[in-house]
Amino acid sequence: MNVERINKIINAKPNLSTALGMEFISTPEDDTCKARMRVDERNRQPFGFLSGGASLALAENVAGVGSCALCPKCACVGIEVSGSHVKAVAEGDTVTAYARLLHRGKTLHVWNIDIRDTAGDLISSVRVTNYVIRTKKS
């Protein structure tokens, strides 16, 4: 999935993705995309570990990027996010979110996102449902 067009939109002005240090990555598969985020002062909790909220934000954002890449003339917004955090990640490590499309309907997309640390260990497993809004131009 090519996310370069979406990357240009995201990087055009400050937003949550840029504030937390997310980087979105194209993949060769049409139903997957990836994102990377270094654990640092922007997204850690006071104890020095990746915040669970930052993990959920990463998952929702990578699913949104994927839905926008699939529907370029639409606005895609998250309407449900559910996740389980299974391992802590210390500041200085980098996490990668692997998003896979489970359902592509006309108005709903359902994504499964696994977030892993640099060792490949599962950190969080997240399910995101996006609502696809057809714009007047589409």
C-alpha positions in Angstrom: 0.0 0.0 0.0 1.5 3.3 -1.1 1.1 6.0 1.7 3.3 8.7 0.2 0.4 10.9 -0.7 -0.9 10.7 2.8 2.6 11.4 4.2 2.7 14.7 2.3 -0.7 15.7 3.8 0.4 14.7 7.4 3.7 16.4 7.2 2.3 19.7 5.8 1.3 21.1 9.2 1.6 20.1 12.9 -0.8 17.4 14.1 -1.0 14.4 16.5 1.1 12.1 14.3 3.9 14.6 14.0 3.7 15.6 17.6 4.2 12.0 18.8 6.9 11.2 16.2 5.0 8.8 13.9 6.5 7.8 10.6 4.2 6.0 8.1 5.7 3.4 5.7 4.4 2.0 2.4 4.3 -1.8 2.0 4.1 -4.0 -1.1 0.8 -5.5 0.0 -2.5 -3.7 -0.9 -4.1 -4.5 2.4 -1.3 -3.6 4.9 0.6 -0.5 6.0 3.2 0.2 8.7 4.2 3.0 11.0 7.2 3.5 13.3 7.5 5.6 16.4 10.6 6.1 18.7 9.8 6.0 22.4 10.9 9.4 23.8 9.7 12.4 25.8 6.8 13.0 23.4 5.0 9.7 24.0 6.3 8.1 27.2 4.7 8.1 30.6 6.5 9.6 33.6 8.0 6.2 34.4 10.0 6.1 31.2 7.8 3.6 29.3 5.7 4.0 26.1 2.2 5.4 27.1 -0.7 3.1 26.3 -2.5 6.1 25.0 0.3 6.8 22.5 0.2 3.1 21.4 -3.6 3.5 20.7 -2.9 6.8 18.9 -0.3 5.1 16.8 -2.7 2.2 15.9 -5.6 4.6 15.1 -3.4 6.8 13.0 -1.9 4.0 10.9 -5.3 2.5 10.3 -6.5 6.0 9.2 -3.6 6.4 6.9 -4.4 3.0 5.4 -8.1 3.8 4.9 -7.2 7.2 3.3 -4.8 5.4 0.9 -7.6 3.1 -0.1 -10.1 5.9 -0.5 -8.2 8.9 -1.7 -11.3 11.1 -2.2 -12.8 10.4 1.2 -12.3 11.5 4.8 -11.7 8.5 7.0 -12.2 8.8 10.8 -11.8 6.3 13.6 -15.1 5.4 15.3 -13.9 2.5 17.5 -10.5 1.6 19.0 -9.9 -1.4 21.3 -6.6 -2.6 22.4 -4.6 -4.8 24.8 -1.1 -3.9 26.0 0.9 -6.9 26.8 4.5 -5.6 27.3 6.2 -2.4 28.3 8.7 -0.6 26.0 11.4 1.6 27.6 12.3 5.0 26.3 14.9 4.8 23.6 13.4 1.8 21.8 11.3 2.1 18.6 8.0 0.4 18.0 6.5 -0.6 14.7 2.8 -0.9 14.0 1.8 -3.5 11.4 -1.8 -2.8 10.2 -3.8 -5.3 8.2 -7.2 -4.6 6.7 -9.8 -7.2 7.9 -12.9 -5.7 6.2 -13.3 -3.1 3.5 -16.9 -2.0 3.1 -18.3 1.1 1.4 -18.6 3.0 4.7 -16.6 0.9 7.3 -13.0 -0.4 7.3 -11.9 -2.7 10.1 -8.1 -3.0 10.8 -6.0 -5.2 13.1 -2.8 -3.6 14.3 0.0 -5.4 16.0 2.6 -3.1 17.6 6.1 -4.7 18.2 9.4 -3.5 19.7 12.7 -3.7 17.9 13.2 -7.3 19.2 10.0 -8.3 17.5 8.0 -8.8 20.7 4.3 -8.0 20.7 3.6 -4.8 22.7 0.0 -4.2 21.9 -2.8 -5.7 19.8 -5.4 -3.2 18.6 -8.6 -3.3 16.5 -9.7 -0.1 14.8 -12.9 0.6 12.9 -12.9 3.6 10.5 -15.9 5.4 9.1 -15.4 6.4 5.4 -17.0 9.7 4.6 -17.6 10.3 0.9 -16.9 14.0 0.2 -19.0 16.0 -2.2 -16.2 15.8 -4.8 -16.1 12.0 -4.9 
